[in-house]
Amino acid sequence: MHTHSDRSRESKIPGRLLLSLAKQNGLQGIGICEQDAFPDEMLYAHAAKLRLQLALGIEFSCKDSSIIGFGMDFSSKQRRGLEKHFSLIQKQMAEVVSLFVDRLRVWDSTVTLERIAAFAGKPPHPTFVLQYLVQERRMFPSLLNALQFIADENIGEVLSLADPFHPVEVVDLIHRAGGIAIWAHPMMTPIERQRPLMGELVEAGLDAVEVVYPYRENGYFGTESNEVLQARTLSLTKNFEILFSGGSDCKYPISPFAGLRPMLPGEYGITSQEADLFGFVFH
């Protein structure tokens, strides 16, 4: 219920290849949610040929959180508004990366936007900058070490986007488009905001929480294991009637933050029985 194709800014894998990889990995279905971008609905036909159930959606960047929407059918007006918002995010991301690279050049003058773009094969994103430092420049043994350096040197302060959606606003938007809303990787939200935000989102009609998620592999700074973070997520939900979701956040062939082996779709996720509870979003 949480993978990305090359329509997402941090992923390189074409959607058709991602579906084939999921099938080869023994999955019965897959959810692809693009980062602040509309998914490729032509993938439904390819999934049908593979006899693979497919849900397509969007992962919305929000203040201190991310909300995934599946099964949405936007009006022309809603779509135009989102296209404008997504274009603004792309522009801001380009500015953020430029500032990020300028700050890094104090430590390594060879780090340039042109070299990172050539390395990434698409417009640079902070993740590709870190990958360049690890895989091309060999400055750090892993992405997590590079991310820790960025935090220690206060370089990461340039990485936030201006004027993100409020997550409650996005839940409402998803519902008005007939979809379901999932709070993605809630333990990535600042700890002091987790319980208050859970209450706000449930009141807004949140449908599901992503309980199964590989935090250690996706840049979580804390020392807790994925299992401890899963238990903490479950504790957030104990007073609410809400569905559980899960996924790998696979951006194959991008390496995870912990280790260098690319994560495959299906390494983290939910069972087919659990997926049945999401009903109409799978085709």
C-alpha positions as CSV (number, residue, x, y, z in Angstrom):
1,M,0.0,0.0,0.0
2,H,3.0,2.3,-0.2
3,T,5.4,2.2,-3.2
4,H,6.5,4.8,-5.7
5,S,7.2,4.8,-9.4
6,D,9.4,7.3,-11.3
7,R,6.5,9.8,-11.2
8,S,7.6,10.4,-7.6
9,R,10.5,12.8,-7.1
10,E,12.6,10.2,-5.1
11,S,12.0,7.1,-7.3
12,K,13.6,6.0,-10.6
13,I,11.6,2.9,-11.5
14,P,9.0,3.1,-14.3
15,G,5.5,2.0,-13.2
16,R,5.3,-1.0,-15.5
17,L,8.6,-2.3,-14.2
18,L,7.5,-1.8,-10.6
19,L,4.4,-3.9,-11.3
20,S,6.5,-6.6,-12.9
21,L,8.8,-6.6,-9.9
22,A,5.9,-6.9,-7.6
23,K,4.6,-9.9,-9.5
24,Q,8.0,-11.6,-9.6
25,N,8.1,-11.0,-5.8
26,G,4.9,-13.0,-5.4
27,L,2.5,-10.2,-4.5
28,Q,-1.2,-10.4,-5.2
29,G,-1.6,-6.7,-5.2
30,I,0.3,-3.4,-4.8
31,G,-0.5,0.2,-3.9
32,I,1.4,2.9,-5.8
33,C,1.1,6.4,-4.4
34,E,3.1,9.2,-6.1
35,Q,4.7,12.0,-4.1
36,D,2.7,15.2,-4.9
37,A,2.0,13.9,-8.4
38,F,-0.9,12.2,-10.2
39,P,-0.4,8.5,-10.9
40,D,-0.4,6.9,-14.3
41,E,-3.8,5.3,-14.8
42,M,-2.5,3.4,-17.8
43,L,-0.9,1.1,-15.3
44,Y,-4.3,-0.5,-14.5
45,A,-4.2,-2.2,-17.9
46,H,-0.7,-3.6,-17.4
47,A,-1.6,-4.8,-13.9
48,A,-4.6,-6.6,-15.3
49,K,-2.4,-8.4,-17.8
50,L,-0.2,-9.5,-14.9
51,R,-3.3,-10.6,-12.9
52,L,-2.2,-8.1,-10.2
53,Q,-4.5,-6.0,-8.1
54,L,-3.6,-2.4,-8.2
55,A,-4.5,0.7,-6.2
56,L,-3.3,4.1,-7.5
57,G,-3.1,7.2,-5.3
58,I,-1.1,10.2,-4.2
59,E,1.1,10.8,-1.2
60,F,0.4,14.4,-0.1
61,S,3.2,16.3,1.6
62,C,1.7,18.0,4.7
63,K,2.8,20.0,7.7
64,D,4.8,17.6,9.9
65,S,3.2,14.5,8.2
66,S,2.2,12.8,5.0
67,I,-1.3,11.6,4.0
68,I,-1.9,9.0,1.3
69,G,-5.1,9.0,-0.7
70,F,-6.4,6.1,-2.8
71,G,-9.5,5.7,-4.9
72,M,-9.9,9.4,-5.7
73,D,-11.9,10.9,-8.6
74,F,-11.2,14.6,-8.8
75,S,-13.3,17.1,-10.5
76,S,-11.7,19.3,-13.2
77,K,-11.5,22.2,-10.8
78,Q,-9.9,20.1,-8.0
79,R,-7.4,18.6,-10.5
80,R,-6.4,22.1,-11.8
81,G,-5.9,23.3,-8.2
82,L,-3.7,20.3,-7.3
83,E,-1.7,20.6,-10.5
84,K,-0.9,24.2,-9.6
85,H,0.0,23.1,-6.0
86,F,2.2,20.2,-7.2
87,S,4.0,22.5,-9.7
88,L,4.7,24.9,-6.9
89,I,6.2,22.1,-4.8
90,Q,8.4,21.1,-7.8
91,K,9.7,24.7,-8.0
92,Q,10.3,24.9,-4.3
93,M,12.1,21.6,-4.3
94,A,14.5,22.8,-7.1
95,E,15.2,25.9,-4.9
96,V,15.7,23.7,-1.8
97,V,18.2,21.4,-3.6
98,S,20.1,24.4,-5.0
99,L,20.5,25.9,-1.5
100,F,21.4,22.4,-0.1
101,V,24.1,21.9,-2.7
102,D,25.5,25.4,-2.0
103,R,25.8,24.6,1.7
104,L,27.5,21.2,0.9
105,R,30.1,22.8,-1.3
106,V,31.8,24.2,1.8
107,W,32.9,20.6,2.5
108,D,33.2,19.3,-1.1
109,S,33.6,21.7,-4.0
110,T,33.0,19.0,-6.5
111,V,29.3,18.7,-5.5
112,T,27.3,20.5,-8.2
113,L,23.7,20.3,-9.4
114,E,24.9,19.2,-12.9
115,R,26.8,16.2,-11.5
116,I,24.0,15.2,-9.2
117,A,21.4,15.4,-12.1
118,A,23.7,13.3,-14.3
119,F,24.1,10.8,-11.4
120,A,20.3,10.7,-10.7
121,G,19.1,10.7,-14.2
122,K,16.3,13.1,-13.3
123,P,15.9,16.4,-11.5
124,P,17.9,16.4,-8.3
125,H,16.2,15.7,-5.0
126,P,17.9,15.9,-1.5
127,T,17.8,12.0,-1.4
128,F,19.8,11.9,-4.7
129,V,22.3,14.4,-3.3
130,L,22.9,12.1,-0.3
131,Q,23.2,9.1,-2.6
132,Y,25.7,11.0,-4.7
133,L,27.8,11.7,-1.5
134,V,27.6,8.0,-0.5
135,Q,27.8,6.1,-3.8
136,E,29.8,8.4,-6.1
137,R,32.0,10.5,-3.7
138,R,32.3,7.7,-1.0
139,M,32.1,10.3,1.7
140,F,29.9,8.3,4.0
141,P,29.3,4.5,4.5
142,S,25.5,4.8,4.3
143,L,22.7,7.3,3.6
144,L,21.9,7.3,7.3
145,N,25.4,8.5,8.1
146,A,25.1,11.2,5.5
147,L,21.8,12.3,6.9
148,Q,23.2,12.4,10.4
149,F,26.1,14.6,9.1
150,I,23.5,17.0,7.5
151,A,21.6,17.2,10.8
152,D,24.8,17.7,12.9
153,E,26.0,20.5,10.7
154,N,22.5,22.2,10.6
155,I,22.6,21.9,6.8
156,G,19.1,20.3,6.8
157,E,17.4,23.5,7.9
158,V,17.1,24.5,4.2
159,L,15.1,21.3,3.3
160,S,11.6,22.2,4.4
161,L,8.9,23.3,1.9
162,A,6.9,26.5,2.4
163,D,3.2,26.5,2.9
164,P,2.5,22.7,2.9
165,F,-1.1,21.4,3.2
166,H,-2.5,20.8,6.7
167,P,-3.2,17.1,7.0
168,V,-6.8,17.6,8.1
169,E,-7.3,19.7,4.9
170,V,-6.0,16.8,2.8
171,V,-8.2,14.2,4.5
172,D,-11.2,16.4,3.6
173,L,-9.9,16.8,0.0
174,I,-9.5,13.0,-0.4
175,H,-13.0,12.3,0.9
176,R,-14.6,14.9,-1.3
177,A,-13.0,13.1,-4.2
178,G,-14.5,9.8,-3.0
179,G,-11.3,8.3,-1.7
180,I,-9.8,6.9,1.5
181,A,-7.2,8.7,3.5
182,I,-4.2,7.0,5.2
183,W,-1.8,8.6,7.7
184,A,1.6,7.5,6.4
185,H,4.6,6.7,8.7
186,P,3.1,8.5,11.7
187,M,6.3,8.0,13.8
188,M,8.0,10.4,11.4
189,T,5.8,13.2,12.8
190,P,7.4,15.0,15.7
191,I,6.5,13.1,18.9
192,E,4.8,16.0,20.6
193,R,2.4,16.2,17.6
194,Q,1.5,12.5,17.2
195,R,-1.3,12.1,19.7
196,P,-2.9,15.5,19.1
197,L,-2.7,15.0,15.3
198,M,-4.2,11.5,15.7
199,G,-7.3,13.0,17.4
200,E,-7.6,15.8,14.8
201,L,-7.4,13.3,11.9
202,V,-9.9,10.8,13.4
203,E,-12.3,13.7,13.9
204,A,-11.8,14.6,10.3
205,G,-12.7,11.0,9.3
206,L,-9.3,9.4,8.7
207,D,-9.7,5.9,7.3
208,A,-6.5,4.2,8.2
209,V,-3.0,4.5,9.8
210,E,0.1,3.0,8.3
211,V,1.2,0.6,11.1
212,V,3.7,-1.6,9.2
213,Y,6.5,0.5,7.9
214,P,10.4,0.1,7.7
215,Y,11.4,3.3,9.6
216,R,15.0,2.2,10.1
217,E,15.4,1.8,6.3
218,N,13.8,5.1,5.6
219,G,15.9,7.6,7.6
220,Y,14.3,7.5,11.0
221,F,16.8,9.1,13.4
222,G,15.8,7.4,16.7
223,T,17.3,4.3,18.1
224,E,14.0,2.3,18.3
225,S,13.5,-0.8,16.2
226,N,10.8,-1.0,13.5
227,E,8.9,-3.4,15.9
228,V,9.0,-0.9,18.7
229,L,7.8,1.9,16.4
230,Q,5.0,-0.4,15.1
231,A,3.9,-1.0,18.7
232,R,3.9,2.7,19.4
233,T,1.8,3.3,16.3
234,L,-0.7,0.7,17.5
235,S,-0.9,2.5,20.8
236,L,-2.0,5.7,19.0
237,T,-4.9,3.8,17.5
238,K,-6.2,1.9,20.5
239,N,-9.1,4.2,21.3
240,F,-10.3,4.5,17.7
241,E,-12.1,2.3,15.1
242,I,-9.7,2.6,12.2
243,L,-8.1,0.4,9.5
244,F,-4.4,-0.6,9.5
245,S,-2.3,-0.1,6.4
246,G,1.4,-0.8,5.7
247,G,4.0,-0.7,3.0
248,S,7.7,-0.5,2.2
249,D,7.9,3.0,0.8
250,C,9.8,1.2,-2.0
251,K,11.7,3.5,-4.4
252,Y,13.5,0.8,-6.2
253,P,16.4,0.8,-7.2
254,I,17.1,3.6,-4.6
255,S,19.0,2.2,-1.7
256,P,17.4,2.5,1.8
257,F,19.0,4.7,4.5
258,A,20.1,1.6,6.5
259,G,22.2,-0.7,4.2
260,L,22.8,-0.6,0.5
261,R,20.6,-3.3,-0.8
262,P,17.5,-1.9,-2.6
263,M,14.2,-2.6,-0.9
264,L,11.7,-4.7,-3.0
265,P,8.0,-4.1,-3.1
266,G,6.3,-6.4,-0.6
267,E,9.0,-6.6,1.9
268,Y,6.7,-4.7,4.2
269,G,3.0,-4.5,3.8
270,I,-0.4,-6.0,4.7
271,T,-2.0,-9.3,3.9
272,S,-4.5,-9.9,1.1
273,Q,-7.2,-10.3,3.8
274,E,-6.3,-6.9,5.3
275,A,-6.3,-5.4,1.8
276,D,-9.8,-6.6,1.2
277,L,-11.0,-4.2,3.9
278,F,-10.0,-1.3,1.6
279,G,-12.4,-2.7,-1.0
280,F,-13.0,-0.5,-4.0
281,V,-9.5,1.1,-4.2
282,F,-8.0,-2.0,-5.8
283,H,-8.7,-2.8,-9.4
